[in-house]
Amino acid sequence: MLVVVVLVFGSVIGFNLFKQKMISEYMANQPAPTFPVTTAQVMPSDWIPSIESIGFIEPYRGVTIKNESAGVIDSILVDSGAKVTEGTLLMSLDTDVERANLKRSEAQLPALKAQARRMQTLYKSGSASEGQRDEAVAHYEAQIADVASLKATIARREIRAPFDGQIGIRQVFLGQYLEAGSDVVRLEDTSTMRIRFTIPQNQLSQVHVNQTIEVSVDAYPQTTFRGKITTIEPAVNFQSGVVQIQADVPNENGVLRSGMFARVNVILPTLKQQLVVPQTAINFTLYGETIYVATKKEGSDQLIAEQRTIHVEERRSDVARITGLQPGETIVTSGQVRLSNGSQIRVVESDALNTPAEIPAL
């Protein structure tokens, strides 16, 4: 029985050793794996650098019109959303009492004027004293001032547009009683819009007045609006270290509206002959950025992946400007997840990285 047990266990152990040996020989004779990848050739091209920031659209001129005097709305002459010019009468408050007082004051002017002339003549002839003449002239000039005061009071009860622009939705209605300082309507000049944004102080030397900017908003993702920097804040915010900048953006079509969130790119001078690669080709790690370069194995036509360390200078959208490669080299753009330095590769065609014309809805 002991001999039988030894023979059984010995045969099992021997079979396992034989199987492992055969598997090792089979794996040793297997060719090295070849991984499918897509590639692209690195060619120098012009690169337009920019400073990215965010801000909010503001009108060139905008004001919430308020009434100076309390009263009842007598007439409304424009509708919500209308375009008006400077001085256009928007609405007026009841002025019956003021106009009646104005008529009374104007009716007294001829008599007071005649009295002042009469006293001037009598003073010259010695029939009236200087005090009588001065009193008559003072009464006449005071009446003129009263007339001007009443006209100004009436004008203050007429709400007019302070500049050309478009009015918003009226907040008041005909016959409504308004307290002084009530919100009446919003008026904005939208022919040119303004945007204020900030940049870090270490980039201040790269911006200047009249520099071109590009603005994009979520409402019109396919449209880029161009403008000019008009003002650079003279002081740096000592708490955040940023500088505030203001720019004007033409708005002939009226598509930009105040309050819109916007992305801003300050256009910097063009850099010639720069290496631009897809960001999918770059491996971002804690130890730096690398790219796999497709090279031929020595003495063979077999392609291998050679790992190179690069430096990313600037990124934008799905591309990046880099240094560390030579023009004309072929890089791996996809499929590099399974690669290591020296892995064999084969180039395949794939459109997986191409941006679709229309993003499918979920």
C-alpha positions as CSV (number, residue, x, y, z in Angstrom):
1,M,0.0,0.0,0.0
2,L,2.9,2.4,0.7
3,V,4.3,1.7,-2.7
4,V,1.0,2.3,-4.4
5,V,0.6,5.7,-2.5
6,V,4.1,6.8,-3.5
7,L,3.4,5.9,-7.1
8,V,0.1,7.8,-7.2
9,F,1.5,11.0,-5.7
10,G,4.7,10.7,-7.7
11,S,2.7,10.5,-11.0
12,V,0.6,13.6,-10.1
13,I,3.7,15.7,-9.2
14,G,5.5,14.5,-12.2
15,F,2.6,15.4,-14.5
16,N,2.3,18.9,-13.0
17,L,6.1,19.5,-13.5
18,F,5.8,18.2,-17.1
19,K,2.8,20.5,-17.8
20,Q,4.6,23.6,-16.4
21,K,7.6,22.9,-18.5
22,M,5.6,22.6,-21.7
23,I,3.7,25.8,-21.0
24,S,6.9,27.7,-20.3
25,E,8.4,26.4,-23.6
26,Y,5.2,27.4,-25.5
27,M,5.2,30.9,-24.0
28,A,8.9,31.3,-24.7
29,N,8.4,30.5,-28.4
30,Q,5.4,32.8,-28.7
31,P,6.1,36.1,-30.7
32,A,6.0,39.4,-28.8
33,P,2.5,40.9,-28.7
34,T,1.7,43.7,-31.2
35,F,-0.7,46.4,-30.0
36,P,-2.9,48.4,-32.4
37,V,-2.6,52.2,-32.2
38,T,-3.4,55.3,-34.2
39,T,-0.6,57.7,-35.1
40,A,-0.1,61.3,-36.4
41,Q,2.9,63.1,-37.7
42,V,4.1,66.2,-35.7
43,M,4.5,69.1,-38.0
44,P,5.3,72.7,-37.0
45,S,2.5,75.3,-37.3
46,D,1.6,78.8,-36.1
47,W,0.1,79.0,-32.6
48,I,-1.9,82.0,-31.3
49,P,-1.5,82.1,-27.5
50,S,-4.1,83.7,-25.3
51,I,-4.9,84.6,-21.7
52,E,-8.2,82.9,-20.6
53,S,-10.6,84.5,-18.2
54,I,-14.3,84.8,-17.4
55,G,-16.6,87.7,-16.9
56,F,-20.1,89.1,-17.3
57,I,-21.6,91.1,-20.1
58,E,-22.6,94.7,-19.2
59,P,-24.3,97.4,-21.3
60,Y,-22.3,100.3,-22.6
61,R,-24.7,102.5,-20.7
62,G,-27.5,101.3,-18.6
63,V,-29.8,102.8,-15.9
64,T,-33.0,102.1,-14.1
65,I,-35.1,105.2,-14.6
66,K,-36.8,106.5,-11.5
67,N,-39.2,109.4,-11.0
68,E,-38.0,112.5,-9.1
69,S,-41.4,113.6,-7.9
70,A,-44.4,111.8,-6.4
71,G,-47.6,111.8,-8.4
72,V,-50.1,109.9,-10.5
73,I,-49.1,108.7,-14.0
74,D,-51.0,110.8,-16.5
75,S,-49.7,109.3,-19.7
76,I,-47.4,106.5,-21.0
77,L,-46.0,107.1,-24.5
78,V,-43.8,104.1,-25.2
79,D,-44.3,100.4,-24.9
80,S,-42.0,97.8,-23.3
81,G,-39.1,96.9,-25.4
82,A,-39.2,100.0,-27.6
83,K,-36.1,101.7,-28.9
84,V,-35.9,105.3,-28.0
85,T,-33.6,108.3,-28.6
86,E,-32.2,110.7,-26.2
87,G,-34.8,113.1,-24.8
88,T,-37.8,110.9,-25.9
89,L,-40.7,111.4,-23.5
90,L,-41.5,108.1,-21.9
91,M,-44.3,109.0,-19.5
92,S,-45.5,111.9,-17.5
93,L,-47.1,112.5,-14.1
94,D,-50.2,114.7,-13.5
95,T,-49.2,118.4,-13.8
96,D,-52.6,120.2,-13.8
97,V,-51.9,122.2,-10.7
98,E,-48.4,123.2,-11.8
99,R,-49.6,124.2,-15.2
100,A,-52.4,126.3,-13.7
101,N,-49.8,128.1,-11.4
102,L,-47.6,128.6,-14.5
103,K,-50.4,130.3,-16.4
104,R,-51.1,132.6,-13.5
105,S,-47.4,133.6,-13.1
106,E,-47.1,134.1,-16.9
107,A,-50.2,136.3,-16.9
108,Q,-48.7,138.6,-14.3
109,L,-45.4,139.1,-16.2
110,P,-46.6,141.8,-18.6
111,A,-48.0,144.0,-15.9
112,L,-44.9,143.7,-13.8
113,K,-42.7,144.3,-16.8
114,A,-44.6,147.5,-17.6
115,Q,-44.5,148.6,-14.0
116,A,-40.7,148.2,-14.0
117,R,-40.3,150.2,-17.2
118,R,-42.6,152.9,-15.8
119,M,-40.7,153.3,-12.6
120,Q,-37.5,153.4,-14.6
121,T,-38.9,156.4,-16.6
122,L,-40.1,158.1,-13.5
123,Y,-36.8,157.6,-11.8
124,K,-35.0,159.3,-14.7
125,S,-37.4,162.2,-14.6
126,G,-36.9,162.5,-10.8
127,S,-40.6,161.6,-10.1
128,A,-39.7,158.4,-8.3
129,S,-37.0,157.4,-5.9
130,E,-34.3,154.8,-6.5
131,G,-35.9,152.5,-4.0
132,Q,-39.2,152.5,-5.8
133,R,-37.4,151.7,-9.1
134,D,-35.4,148.8,-7.5
135,E,-38.5,147.4,-5.9
136,A,-40.4,147.3,-9.2
137,V,-37.5,145.7,-11.0
138,A,-37.1,143.1,-8.3
139,H,-40.8,142.2,-8.4
140,Y,-40.5,141.6,-12.2
141,E,-37.3,139.5,-12.0
142,A,-38.8,137.5,-9.1
143,Q,-41.8,136.7,-11.3
144,I,-39.5,135.5,-14.1
145,A,-37.8,133.2,-11.6
146,D,-41.1,131.9,-10.5
147,V,-42.1,131.1,-14.1
148,A,-38.8,129.3,-14.6
149,S,-39.3,127.3,-11.3
150,L,-42.7,126.2,-12.4
151,K,-41.5,125.1,-15.8
152,A,-38.7,123.1,-14.1
153,T,-41.2,121.5,-11.8
154,I,-43.3,120.4,-14.8
155,A,-40.2,119.1,-16.5
156,R,-39.2,117.0,-13.5
157,R,-42.6,115.3,-13.7
158,E,-41.9,114.3,-17.3
159,I,-39.8,111.2,-17.5
160,R,-37.5,111.3,-20.6
161,A,-34.8,109.0,-22.0
162,P,-31.3,110.2,-20.9
163,F,-29.6,108.5,-23.9
164,D,-30.3,106.4,-26.9
165,G,-31.2,102.8,-26.1
166,Q,-33.8,100.1,-25.6
167,I,-36.2,100.1,-22.7
168,G,-37.1,97.0,-20.9
169,I,-40.4,95.9,-19.3
170,R,-42.3,98.7,-17.7
171,Q,-42.8,98.4,-13.9
172,V,-45.6,100.9,-13.7
173,F,-49.1,101.4,-15.2
174,L,-51.3,104.2,-16.3
175,G,-53.1,105.9,-13.3
176,Q,-50.7,104.4,-10.8
177,Y,-49.5,106.6,-7.9
178,L,-45.7,106.7,-7.6
179,E,-43.6,107.6,-4.7
180,A,-40.5,109.6,-5.4
181,G,-37.7,107.3,-6.4
182,S,-39.8,104.4,-7.7
183,D,-38.4,102.0,-10.4
184,V,-40.1,102.9,-13.7
185,V,-38.2,101.1,-16.4
186,R,-34.8,99.8,-17.4
187,L,-33.0,101.6,-20.2
188,E,-29.8,100.2,-21.8
189,D,-27.6,101.2,-24.7
190,T,-26.8,97.8,-26.3
191,S,-25.1,99.0,-29.5
192,T,-21.8,98.2,-27.8
193,M,-21.5,95.9,-24.8
194,R,-18.8,95.9,-22.1
195,I,-17.2,93.1,-20.3
196,R,-15.1,93.2,-17.1
197,F,-12.7,90.4,-16.3
198,T,-9.6,89.8,-14.3
199,I,-6.1,88.4,-15.0
200,P,-3.2,87.4,-12.7
201,Q,-0.7,90.2,-12.1
202,N,2.1,88.1,-13.5
203,Q,0.4,88.4,-17.0
204,L,-0.1,92.2,-16.8
205,S,2.9,92.9,-19.0
206,Q,1.2,90.9,-21.8
207,V,-1.9,93.1,-22.1
208,H,-2.4,96.6,-23.3
209,V,-5.2,99.0,-24.3
210,N,-6.7,98.3,-27.8
211,Q,-5.6,94.7,-27.6
212,T,-8.0,92.3,-29.3
213,I,-10.1,89.9,-27.3
214,E,-12.4,87.0,-28.2
215,V,-15.7,86.5,-26.3
216,S,-17.9,83.4,-26.3
217,V,-21.3,82.9,-24.5
218,D,-23.3,79.8,-23.9
219,A,-26.3,81.2,-25.8
220,Y,-24.4,81.2,-29.1
221,P,-21.7,78.5,-28.8
222,Q,-20.8,78.6,-32.5
223,T,-20.2,82.4,-32.6
224,T,-17.1,84.3,-31.4
225,F,-17.4,88.0,-30.7
226,R,-14.3,90.2,-31.0
227,G,-13.6,93.4,-29.1
228,K,-10.9,95.7,-27.8
229,I,-9.5,96.3,-24.3
230,T,-10.4,99.9,-23.3
231,T,-9.3,100.2,-19.7
232,I,-6.8,98.5,-17.4
233,E,-7.3,99.1,-13.7
234,P,-4.3,101.0,-12.4
235,A,-4.2,99.1,-9.0
236,V,-3.7,95.4,-8.3
237,N,-6.0,93.8,-5.7
238,F,-3.6,93.1,-2.9
239,Q,-5.8,90.3,-1.5
240,S,-6.2,88.2,-4.7
241,G,-3.3,89.5,-6.8
242,V,-5.5,90.1,-9.9
243,V,-6.0,93.1,-12.1
244,Q,-9.4,94.1,-13.4
245,I,-9.7,94.8,-17.2
246,Q,-12.6,96.3,-19.2
247,A,-13.2,95.8,-22.9
248,D,-15.8,96.9,-25.4
249,V,-17.5,94.4,-27.8
250,P,-19.6,95.6,-30.8
251,N,-23.2,94.3,-30.7
252,E,-24.7,95.4,-34.0
253,N,-27.0,92.4,-34.1
254,G,-28.2,92.9,-30.5
255,V,-27.6,89.3,-29.6
256,L,-25.5,90.0,-26.5
257,R,-27.5,90.9,-23.4
258,S,-26.3,92.3,-20.1
259,G,-25.8,89.8,-17.4
260,M,-24.6,87.0,-19.7
261,F,-21.7,84.8,-18.5
262,A,-18.9,85.0,-21.0
263,R,-15.5,83.3,-21.6
264,V,-12.7,85.7,-22.6
265,N,-9.5,85.1,-24.5
266,V,-7.0,87.9,-24.7
267,I,-5.2,87.4,-28.0
268,L,-1.4,87.5,-27.7
269,P,1.2,87.7,-30.6
270,T,1.4,84.7,-32.9
271,L,4.2,82.2,-32.2
272,K,5.7,80.7,-35.4
273,Q,6.7,77.1,-36.0
274,Q,5.3,75.5,-32.9
275,L,4.7,71.8,-32.2
276,V,0.9,71.2,-31.7
277,V,-0.4,67.7,-30.8
278,P,-3.7,66.3,-29.8
279,Q,-4.1,66.1,-26.0
280,T,-5.2,62.5,-26.3
281,A,-1.6,61.7,-27.2
282,I,-0.2,63.0,-23.9
283,N,0.1,60.9,-20.8
284,F,-0.4,63.2,-17.8
285,T,1.2,61.8,-14.6
286,L,2.4,63.1,-11.2
287,Y,6.0,62.8,-12.6
288,G,5.4,64.8,-15.7
289,E,4.1,64.5,-19.2
290,T,5.1,61.8,-21.7
291,I,4.3,60.8,-25.3
292,Y,5.0,57.6,-27.2
293,V,6.8,58.1,-30.5
294,A,6.5,55.4,-33.2
295,T,10.0,54.3,-34.4
296,K,11.3,51.4,-36.3
297,K,13.1,48.6,-34.6
298,E,16.8,48.4,-35.4
299,G,17.3,46.1,-38.4
300,S,13.6,45.6,-38.9
301,D,10.5,47.3,-40.2
302,Q,8.6,46.5,-37.0
303,L,7.4,49.6,-35.3
304,I,8.0,50.0,-31.6
305,A,6.8,52.6,-29.1
306,E,9.5,54.8,-27.6
307,Q,8.5,56.8,-24.5
308,R,9.6,60.5,-24.5
309,T,9.3,63.1,-21.8
310,I,7.8,66.4,-23.0
311,H,6.7,69.7,-21.6
312,V,3.3,71.1,-22.2
313,E,3.5,74.9,-22.7
314,E,-0.2,75.7,-23.3
315,R,-3.4,73.8,-23.8
316,R,-6.5,74.8,-25.6
317,S,-9.6,72.8,-26.5
318,D,-8.4,69.4,-27.6
319,V,-4.8,70.4,-28.6
320,A,-1.7,71.4,-26.8
321,R,1.6,73.2,-27.6
322,I,4.6,71.2,-26.5
323,T,8.4,71.1,-26.5
324,G,10.6,68.0,-26.4
325,L,9.9,66.5,-29.8
326,Q,11.4,67.0,-33.3
327,P,9.3,68.1,-36.3
328,G,8.3,65.2,-38.5
329,E,8.3,62.5,-35.8
330,T,5.3,60.2,-35.6
331,I,3.4,60.0,-32.3
332,V,0.8,57.6,-30.9
333,T,-2.5,59.4,-30.5
334,S,-4.6,56.5,-29.1
335,G,-4.2,53.0,-27.8
336,Q,-1.2,53.9,-25.6
337,V,-2.9,52.7,-22.4
338,R,-1.4,49.2,-22.9
339,L,2.0,50.3,-24.1
340,S,5.3,50.5,-22.3
341,N,8.7,51.6,-23.6
342,G,9.7,49.3,-26.4
343,S,6.3,47.7,-27.1
344,Q,5.6,46.5,-30.6
345,I,2.9,48.4,-32.3
346,R,0.9,48.4,-35.6
347,V,-0.9,51.3,-37.1
348,V,-4.6,51.0,-37.6
349,E,-7.2,53.4,-39.0
350,S,-9.8,54.7,-36.5
351,D,-12.2,57.6,-36.4
352,A,-12.9,57.2,-32.7
353,L,-11.1,60.5,-31.9
354,N,-12.8,62.6,-34.5
355,T,-15.2,65.1,-33.1
356,P,-18.7,64.3,-34.4
357,A,-20.6,67.0,-36.3
358,E,-23.5,66.7,-33.9
359,I,-23.3,65.4,-30.3
360,P,-26.0,62.8,-29.8
361,A,-28.6,63.6,-27.1
362,L,-28.8,61.3,-24.1
